[in-house]
Amino acid sequence: MSQHLEHLETLKEIRSIMDRSSRFMSLSGLAGIFAGVYAFAGAGAVKWYLEKHNILARTVYTVRPNWDTILFLSAVAVTVMAATIITGIYLTTRKARKANQSLWDKQAQLMLINLFIPLAAGGFFCLVLLYHKVYFLIAPCMLIFYGLALLNGSKYTVRDIHYLGLLEIALGLLASFFIGYGLLAWTIGFGVLHILYGSIMYFKYERGA
């Protein structure tokens, strides 16, 4: 009986090692936290701009905003995305080096490819919505396609991203029914959820490592 249990434990350990070897494990939880902080900063900048120009946050999605507003919102989104990517690359690289892991192995490449396809499609679709002046669906679509990207890439990294993707999709679908709350949904999806996800990742995989 004891020998049988030892064999089971050995098989579990082998399976765990094989699972880790087939997944990209160097994603940084701190990067998720910083992404959430950047999203909050971006949402704060948008709120400041809307208040400065006497624009109600709920009406910016239901009326045709001027090009200055569109450009400002686009600039904030691009800035938040760029800051998130740069910070993510730096912290993930640092974690990989600390753990003596390859940053650009096959699993990392597969993960990035599977992330990029839905993100690229979502970005293009948001431009289509902007072209057709369907502004109120842009924020929900960003959340939905981002969630799809996380689901698609979760096959090649930690499983926790799978659940974050499901939450992003659910939030995006919910926001698509409540016109005027796009900024709030965007803040929750990219701010609150990222900070919660990053904190869980940090305490689960990085703290004390």
C-alpha positions in Angstrom: 0.0 0.0 0.0 2.8 2.4 1.0 4.7 1.6 -2.3 1.5 2.3 -4.3 1.1 5.7 -2.6 4.8 6.5 -3.4 4.2 5.7 -7.1 1.1 8.0 -7.1 3.1 10.8 -5.6 5.9 10.3 -8.1 3.4 10.4 -11.0 1.9 13.6 -9.6 5.3 15.2 -9.4 6.2 14.1 -12.9 2.9 15.5 -14.2 3.5 18.8 -12.3 7.0 19.2 -13.8 5.6 18.4 -17.3 2.8 20.9 -16.8 5.2 23.7 -15.8 7.6 22.9 -18.7 4.7 23.3 -21.2 3.6 26.7 -19.8 5.2 30.1 -19.6 5.5 30.7 -15.9 7.4 34.0 -15.7 4.5 36.4 -15.8 4.8 38.9 -13.0 2.0 39.6 -10.6 3.5 43.0 -9.9 3.0 43.8 -13.6 -0.8 43.2 -13.2 -0.9 45.5 -10.2 0.9 48.3 -12.1 -1.5 47.8 -15.0 -4.4 48.4 -12.7 -2.7 51.5 -11.2 -2.1 52.9 -14.7 -5.8 52.2 -15.6 -6.9 54.1 -12.6 -4.6 57.0 -13.5 -6.0 56.9 -17.1 -9.6 56.9 -15.8 -8.8 59.8 -13.5 -7.3 61.8 -16.4 -10.5 61.1 -18.5 -12.8 62.1 -15.6 -10.7 65.4 -15.1 -11.0 66.2 -18.8 -14.7 65.6 -19.0 -15.3 67.7 -15.9 -13.1 70.5 -17.2 -15.1 70.6 -20.4 -18.5 70.2 -18.7 -19.1 66.8 -20.3 -21.1 64.3 -18.4 -19.3 60.9 -18.3 -22.6 59.1 -19.2 -23.4 61.4 -22.2 -20.0 61.1 -23.9 -21.0 57.7 -25.2 -24.5 58.6 -26.3 -23.8 61.9 -28.2 -21.2 62.6 -30.8 -18.1 63.9 -29.1 -15.8 66.4 -30.8 -12.5 65.4 -32.2 -10.5 66.9 -29.4 -12.4 64.6 -26.9 -11.8 61.6 -29.2 -8.1 62.4 -29.5 -7.7 62.9 -25.8 -9.5 59.6 -25.0 -7.4 57.8 -27.6 -4.2 59.3 -26.2 -5.0 58.2 -22.7 -5.8 54.6 -23.9 -2.5 54.4 -25.9 -0.5 55.8 -23.0 -2.0 53.4 -20.5 -1.4 50.5 -22.9 2.2 51.6 -23.6 3.0 52.0 -19.9 1.5 48.6 -19.1 3.5 46.8 -21.9 6.8 48.4 -20.9 6.3 47.7 -17.2 5.1 44.1 -18.0 8.2 43.4 -20.1 10.6 44.8 -17.5 9.1 42.9 -14.5 8.6 39.7 -16.4 12.2 39.8 -17.7 13.4 40.4 -14.2 11.4 37.5 -12.8 12.6 35.2 -15.6 16.2 36.0 -15.0 15.8 35.6 -11.2 14.4 32.1 -11.8 16.9 31.3 -14.5 14.2 30.8 -17.0 14.1 31.6 -20.7 12.0 34.6 -21.5 11.6 33.8 -25.2 11.0 30.1 -25.3 8.3 28.3 -27.4 5.7 28.6 -24.7 6.2 32.4 -24.5 5.9 32.7 -28.3 2.7 30.6 -28.4 1.2 32.7 -25.6 2.0 36.0 -27.3 0.7 34.8 -30.6 -2.6 33.6 -29.0 -2.9 36.9 -27.1 -2.1 39.0 -30.2 -4.7 37.6 -32.5 -7.9 38.5 -30.5 -6.3 41.8 -29.4 -5.5 42.8 -33.0 -9.0 41.8 -34.1 -10.5 43.8 -31.1 -8.5 46.8 -31.8 -9.5 46.8 -35.5 -13.2 46.3 -34.5 -13.0 49.3 -32.1 -11.7 51.4 -35.0 -14.7 50.2 -37.0 -17.0 51.3 -34.2 -15.3 54.7 -34.0 -15.6 55.1 -37.8 -19.3 54.4 -37.6 -19.7 56.6 -34.5 -20.9 53.8 -32.3 -19.0 55.1 -29.3 -21.0 53.5 -26.5 -19.8 50.0 -27.5 -16.1 50.8 -27.7 -15.3 50.3 -24.0 -17.4 47.0 -23.7 -15.7 45.6 -26.8 -12.3 46.4 -25.4 -13.1 44.4 -22.3 -14.7 41.5 -24.3 -11.8 41.1 -26.8 -9.2 41.5 -24.0 -10.9 38.7 -22.1 -11.0 36.6 -25.2 -7.2 37.2 -25.7 -6.6 36.1 -22.1 -8.6 33.0 -22.5 -6.8 32.2 -25.8 -3.4 32.7 -24.2 -4.1 31.0 -20.9 -3.4 27.6 -22.5 0.3 28.5 -22.4 0.7 30.1 -19.1 -0.7 30.1 -15.5 -4.3 29.0 -15.3 -5.3 32.1 -13.2 -5.4 34.2 -16.4 -8.3 32.0 -17.6 -10.5 33.3 -14.8 -9.4 36.9 -15.3 -10.4 36.5 -19.0 -13.9 35.2 -18.1 -14.5 38.1 -15.7 -13.4 40.6 -18.4 -15.8 39.1 -20.9 -18.7 39.0 -18.4 -18.0 42.6 -17.5 -17.9 43.7 -21.1 -21.1 42.0 -22.0 -22.8 43.5 -18.9 -21.5 47.0 -19.9 -22.9 46.6 -23.4 -26.4 46.7 -21.9 -25.9 49.8 -19.8 -25.0 52.7 -22.1 -23.2 55.5 -20.4 -21.2 53.4 -17.9 -18.4 52.6 -20.3 -15.8 54.5 -18.3 -16.9 52.8 -15.0 -16.7 49.3 -16.6 -13.3 50.1 -18.2 -12.0 51.2 -14.8 -13.3 48.1 -13.1 -12.1 45.8 -15.8 -8.6 47.2 -16.4 -8.1 48.7 -12.9 -9.8 46.7 -10.1 -9.6 43.3 -11.8 -5.9 43.8 -12.7 -5.0 44.8 -9.2 -6.8 41.8 -7.7 -5.4 39.4 -10.3 -1.9 40.8 -9.8 -2.1 40.6 -6.1 -3.2 36.9 -6.2 -0.4 36.1 -8.7 2.2 37.8 -6.5 1.2 36.1 -3.3 0.6 32.8 -5.0 3.8 32.5 -7.1 6.3 35.3 -6.3 6.2 36.2 -2.6 9.1 34.6 -0.8 10.5 33.1 -4.1 
